[in-house]
Amino acid sequence: MSSTTPSRRSGASSRLRASRRPPRLRTSWLGIRLIAHLQTWRLYTLWYVGFVGLAGAGLSPGPHEGLRLFAAWAVPTLGWLGGHYLSDYFDRDLDAIAKPHRPIPSGRLPARTALACGVLAMLAVAVLAVLTGWRTSLIAVLAVAAVLAYGLKLKALGIAGNLVRGALGALALLYGAACAPPFAWAVLLPFVAAFWLHDTCSNLVGTLRDVDGDRAGGYRTLPVTHGTATGARVALGLYLLTLLAAGWGGLAAPASRHGWFLLGLAAVAAVGFAALLPLLGRRQSQAQLAAREALRAHELLVLERMCLAAAVIGLGLGMLPAVLLLIPALTLTWWSQRALRSWYEFGGTDQTSAPASVQAPVPVPPPADPPLDHPAGTAPPSLEKGSSYA
């Protein structure tokens, strides 16, 4: 006859079951802060603006030295990160209404920290631009002014905000060209127009998915004031003008590289139309479905614009360097969007968790306690930060 009592056997069984549970990830205050910063960086947009800077340097006939090319990539990228911090700071009240799970409204990234990071990044851009010359200094001043104007006022004022936001792509191209002077204006100007139009288009598509939040926050974006169907048609028109301007710039370049560039531009156009044409047939009565369609369109445009920038890099620096740069950057961009983006755009209404490989660690109770529902305003299982700034 066993001397083990039922209560002891029950306690042993409970401890055995607890020991078989998978380990649950705990995180520190520092870990939560780090994840919030990574979300603010928008990893899936991080490579594009540096590609545009390199494209500008490649289009200039000046010396294509290592340090000049590095500056053409690094300074626009640093300014892009600073712009994200400042954009999130300026949008903190709107995000508190529409998307409270984001870093600043959730409390995981203090607003003053985001402001400080944005200001420091812009100061670093200013110092590096001055060291490079007066041309880069002037372009950097214009870019900072565009970021501030967009965040403080123009984002809420319809197409004017989209155009100012789109100008950042054009300024990145000019900055890269200024790193390797002199300017080749005959080739450069059509691509300035192309990237300005393209980034205006992609920013407008971003506003198509945020109609409800923008309306609640008092933002008079084009889709809010004229409807999403009009917004989609305007975006398609801007994209068509983008292709015309890019084709014009390609034909103005040396004839030896026309074939490869035009072939690449045709592939870019196929992806762009695949992103935009489905928006024209969306059902206006289903707002949430329209938001998800707009997100899918923007995800394709994020990939497509990487290919566009790489095609222009190939026009100036050669196709082999362009392909070698594009493959890893495009892979990382695709992965980060697929793994991270949708949850953060729509919160828990889209999916309950991100893939295990990219889940953000959050504080959890001891294993013996029952799991708690994930409360609003705490660290979500994602490393992604979406915004119409992208």
Buried (B, 14 or more C-beta within 10 A) or exposed (E): EEEEEEEEEEEEEEEEEEEEEEEEBEBEEEBBBBBBBBBBBBBBBBBBBBBBBBBBBBBBEBEBEEEBBBBBBBBBBBBBBBBBBBBBBBBBEBBBBBBBBBBBBBBBBEBEBBBEBBBEBBEBBBEBBEEBEEBBBBBBBBBBEBBBBBBEEBBBBBBBBBBBBBBBBBBBBBBBBBBBBEBBEEBBBBBBBBBBBBBBBBBBBBBBBBBBBBBEBEBBBBBBBBEBBEBBBBBBEBBBBBBBBBBBBBEBBEEEBBEBBBEBBEEBBEBBBBBBEBBEEBEEEEEEEBBBBBBBBBBBBBBBBBBBBBBBBBBBBBBEBBEEBBEEBBEBBBBBBEBBBBBBBBBBEBEEBBEEEBBBBBBEEEEEEEEEEBEEBBBBBBBBBBBBBB
